[in-house]
Amino acid sequence: MLLDLARAGHDTAARAAEAASELHEGHALLEADDAPGIRRCAALLDLARALRLSGAPAAGTLAVLERAAGRAVDDVQRLSCRTEQARAHADARSWPEADDAYAAAVALTGRHSPRRCELLAEWGESLLARAETAGEGGSVEIVGRAEAVLREAFAVSPGRSPLRARTQLMLGRALVLRFGRQGFLPDLYESCHLLEQAVRQAPDGLTRAEAWLALGTARLTLAEHSATMPVADAASAFETAAKEARRRSADDEPGSVTAARALHRHGVALERMGMPGAALAAYRDARREWLALTGRLAEVPWPEVQATRESVARLGGP
């Protein structure tokens, strides 16, 4: 129960630490009773999950998972061990080890199974986050691997699965990144196509807002390199992204990173359209979103916050 509550995000670290203490005692009892390996492996897996969610050092979590792997009796348990190892390595930012563990986990899944799609999407999201964080000077190889993993995830995703739109969204973003590294224009056309599908198929408002934001970014990049894409189409996508994100945040805590990013990029597009007054209004709206986020001590990307402030000042606004 405590582990389930921690997974659900209810006071995660504290509940996970409490669960880890109880699971450690429970596993000791199973060992004393010489319980079957399948039960001892399951207990160790739960213990490892609790340790990871509690923020315990990765070395301890990985040691528990090594023991769990030694107790695994079938591919289902071996798959769980590999998946948890990948997550523990990723939390520790041990990227080569995380990638090896994800690859080993994927190899244990059925060729067209939902679990394979879920794992590939999780791995691809990790690769994509690393590529985006690295910026323009990042490795071409990591972008290429993210694109390849996400493309396979999309290929095996069930047509009606909520994960399909999410996978389209991430693959579209990866293609924009790859264009930035390699300049292959068809990547941008494919990205726009995938992101338009993601907008239509998004199962919830948050995914839809992120898809509109990514579509605006892809369109704006394409407009810089091809006359076939009007900047106004990018501006429209950013405006819709902001509306979707704000609609969701209205029912939640104030401020939205997605809305702030969309509003700032809307301002960029409006400037390129020769509309500085409208751009200034968009930048001010973005600044208000950032202020709402920082006002409740939410984590924000400070370089983006600063870019919005500078854009307001540059256009002469208070």
C-alpha positions in Angstrom: 0.0 0.0 0.0 2.8 2.5 0.9 4.6 1.7 -2.3 1.4 2.2 -4.3 0.9 5.6 -2.7 4.5 6.6 -3.4 4.1 5.6 -7.0 0.9 7.7 -7.2 2.9 10.8 -6.1 1.6 11.1 -2.5 4.5 12.3 -0.4 6.6 10.1 -2.6 10.0 10.0 -0.9 8.8 9.7 2.7 6.2 6.9 1.9 8.8 5.1 -0.3 11.3 5.1 2.5 8.7 3.7 4.9 7.8 1.1 2.4 11.4 0.2 1.9 11.8 -0.4 5.6 8.8 -2.7 5.7 9.8 -4.5 2.5 13.3 -5.1 3.8 11.9 -6.9 6.9 9.4 -8.8 4.7 12.2 -10.1 2.5 14.2 -11.1 5.5 11.3 -13.3 6.7 11.0 -14.9 3.2 14.7 -15.7 3.3 14.4 -17.2 6.8 11.5 -19.4 5.6 13.4 -20.4 2.5 10.5 -19.2 0.3 10.4 -20.0 -3.4 12.6 -17.9 -5.6 9.7 -16.3 -7.4 8.4 -14.8 -4.1 11.9 -13.6 -3.0 12.5 -12.0 -6.4 9.2 -10.2 -6.3 10.0 -8.9 -2.8 13.4 -7.7 -3.9 11.9 -5.9 -6.9 9.5 -4.1 -4.7 12.3 -3.2 -2.3 14.4 -1.8 -5.2 11.4 0.2 -6.5 10.9 1.7 -3.0 14.6 2.5 -2.6 14.7 4.3 -5.9 11.5 6.3 -5.2 12.9 7.2 -1.8 16.0 8.8 -3.4 18.3 6.2 -1.8 21.8 6.0 -3.4 21.7 4.1 -6.7 24.5 1.7 -5.6 22.2 0.2 -2.9 19.3 0.0 -5.3 21.4 -1.7 -7.9 22.8 -4.2 -5.4 19.2 -5.2 -4.5 18.4 -5.6 -8.2 21.4 -7.8 -8.7 20.1 -10.1 -6.0 16.7 -10.0 -7.5 18.1 -11.0 -10.9 19.7 -14.0 -9.3 16.3 -15.1 -7.9 14.3 -14.5 -11.1 12.6 -17.7 -12.4 11.2 -16.5 -15.7 11.5 -13.8 -18.4 8.7 -11.8 -16.8 10.8 -11.3 -13.7 14.0 -10.9 -15.7 12.3 -8.2 -17.7 11.3 -6.4 -14.5 14.8 -6.6 -13.1 16.3 -5.1 -16.3 13.7 -2.4 -16.4 14.4 -1.3 -12.8 18.1 -1.5 -13.4 17.7 0.9 -16.4 15.7 3.3 -14.3 18.2 3.2 -11.4 21.1 3.9 -13.8 19.1 6.7 -15.5 18.4 8.3 -12.1 22.1 8.2 -11.4 22.8 9.7 -14.9 24.9 6.6 -15.7 23.8 6.8 -19.3 25.8 3.9 -21.0 24.7 1.5 -18.3 21.1 2.7 -18.5 21.0 2.3 -22.3 22.5 -1.2 -22.0 19.8 -2.2 -19.5 17.0 -0.8 -21.6 18.3 -2.7 -24.6 18.5 -5.9 -22.6 14.9 -5.3 -21.3 13.6 -4.7 -24.8 15.2 -7.9 -26.0 13.0 -9.8 -23.4 9.7 -8.5 -24.9 7.6 -9.9 -27.7 8.2 -8.3 -31.1 4.8 -6.5 -31.2 3.8 -6.5 -27.5 2.4 -3.5 -25.7 5.2 -3.9 -23.2 7.9 -3.5 -25.9 6.2 -0.3 -27.1 6.1 1.1 -23.5 9.7 0.3 -22.9 10.9 1.7 -26.2 8.9 4.9 -25.5 10.4 5.2 -22.0 13.9 4.7 -23.3 13.4 7.0 -26.2 12.1 9.7 -23.9 15.3 9.4 -21.9 17.4 9.7 -25.0 15.4 12.6 -26.3 15.7 14.5 -23.0 19.5 14.1 -23.1 19.6 15.3 -26.7 17.5 18.4 -26.0 19.5 19.2 -22.8 22.7 19.1 -24.8 21.5 21.8 -27.1 22.9 22.5 -30.6 26.4 21.4 -29.7 25.1 17.9 -28.6 26.1 14.6 -30.1 24.6 13.7 -33.4 24.8 10.0 -32.3 22.5 10.5 -29.3 19.9 12.3 -31.5 20.1 9.5 -34.0 19.6 6.9 -31.4 16.6 8.7 -29.9 15.0 8.9 -33.3 15.7 5.2 -34.0 14.3 4.0 -30.7 11.2 6.3 -30.9 10.6 5.2 -34.5 10.5 1.6 -33.5 8.2 2.5 -30.5 5.8 4.2 -33.0 6.0 1.3 -35.4 4.8 -1.2 -32.7 2.3 1.1 -31.0 -1.3 -0.1 -31.1 -3.4 2.2 -33.3 -5.8 3.1 -30.5 -3.3 3.2 -27.7 -3.0 6.6 -25.8 0.8 6.0 -26.0 0.7 6.4 -29.8 0.1 10.1 -29.8 2.8 10.5 -27.1 5.2 8.5 -29.3 4.4 10.6 -32.3 5.0 13.8 -30.3 8.5 12.6 -29.1 9.5 11.3 -32.6 8.4 14.6 -34.1 10.6 16.5 -31.6 13.5 14.2 -32.3 13.3 14.9 -36.1 13.5 18.6 -35.5 16.6 18.0 -33.4 18.1 15.9 -36.1 17.5 18.6 -38.7 19.3 21.0 -36.4 22.3 18.7 -36.4 22.3 17.5 -40.0 20.2 19.9 -42.0 18.1 17.2 -43.8 15.0 19.1 -44.8 12.6 16.1 -45.2 13.0 15.6 -41.4 11.1 18.8 -40.9 8.3 17.8 -43.2 7.9 14.4 -41.5 8.0 16.1 -38.1 5.1 18.4 -39.1 3.1 15.4 -40.4 3.7 13.4 -37.2 2.9 16.3 -34.9 -0.3 17.1 -36.8 -1.4 13.5 -36.1 -0.4 13.8 -32.5 -2.5 16.9 -32.1 -5.6 15.1 -33.5 -5.0 11.9 -31.5 -3.8 13.3 -28.2 -5.8 11.5 -25.3 -5.6 14.5 -22.9 -5.1 18.3 -22.8 -1.5 18.2 -21.6 -0.4 16.0 -24.5 -2.3 18.1 -26.9 -0.8 21.3 -25.6 2.7 19.8 -25.9 2.0 18.6 -29.4 0.8 22.0 -30.5 3.9 23.5 -29.0 6.2 21.1 -30.8 4.2 21.6 -34.0 4.7 25.3 -33.8 8.5 24.8 -33.3 8.7 22.5 -36.3 6.7 24.9 -38.5 8.8 27.9 -37.4 12.0 26.0 -38.2 10.6 24.9 -41.6 9.5 28.5 -42.3 13.1 29.6 -41.9 14.2 27.2 -44.7 11.3 26.8 -47.0 8.8 29.2 -48.5 6.1 26.5 -48.4 5.5 27.1 -44.7 4.1 30.5 -43.6 5.3 31.8 -40.3 1.6 32.5 -39.5 1.0 28.8 -39.3 3.6 28.5 -36.6 2.2 31.4 -34.7 -1.3 29.8 -34.8 0.1 26.6 -33.4 1.8 28.4 -30.5 -1.3 30.3 -29.7 -3.4 27.1 -29.6 -0.7 25.4 -27.4 -0.9 28.3 -24.9 -4.7 28.1 -24.8 -4.6 24.4 -24.2 -2.0 24.6 -21.5 -3.7 27.5 -19.7 -7.0 25.7 -19.8 -5.4 22.8 -18.0 -3.6 25.0 -15.5 -6.8 26.9 -14.6 -8.0 23.7 -12.9 -4.6 23.1 -11.2 -1.9 25.2 -9.7 -1.2 28.5 -11.4 1.4 28.8 -14.1 2.4 26.4 -16.8 5.9 25.8 -18.4 4.2 24.7 -21.6 2.1 27.8 -21.7 5.1 30.1 -21.0 7.1 28.4 -23.7 4.3 28.6 -26.2 3.6 32.3 -25.5 7.3 33.2 -25.8 7.6 31.4 -29.1 4.4 33.0 -30.2 6.1 36.3 -29.6 9.1 35.1 -31.7 6.8 34.2 -34.6 4.9 37.5 -34.4 8.2 39.4 -34.5 9.2 37.6 -37.6 5.8 38.6 -39.1 6.6 42.2 -38.4 4.2 42.7 -35.5 6.3 44.0 -32.6 3.3 45.3 -30.6 1.6 41.9 -30.7 4.9 40.2 -30.0 5.5 42.4 -26.9 2.0 41.4 -25.6 2.9 37.7 -26.1 6.2 38.1 -24.2 4.4 39.8 -21.4 1.9 37.0 -21.1 4.9 34.5 -21.1 6.5 36.6 -18.3 3.3 36.3 -16.3 3.3 32.5 -16.6 6.9 32.4 -15.4 6.1 34.6 -12.5 3.2 32.4 -11.5 5.5 29.4 -11.6 8.3 31.0 -9.6 5.7 32.4 -7.2 4.8 28.9 -6.1 8.5 27.8 -6.1 8.0 25.5 -9.1 11.1 24.4 -11.0 11.6 26.5 -14.1 14.2 26.6 -16.9 16.0 29.8 -15.9 17.6 30.5 -19.3 14.2 30.6 -20.9 12.8 32.8 -18.1 15.7 35.2 -18.8 15.1 35.1 -22.5 11.5 36.2 -22.0 12.6 39.1 -19.7 15.2 40.2 -22.3 12.6 40.1 -25.1 10.2 42.3 -23.1 13.0 44.8 -22.4 14.3 44.7 -26.0 10.8 45.7 -27.3 10.6 48.6 -24.9 8.1 47.1 -22.5 8.0 47.5 -18.7 
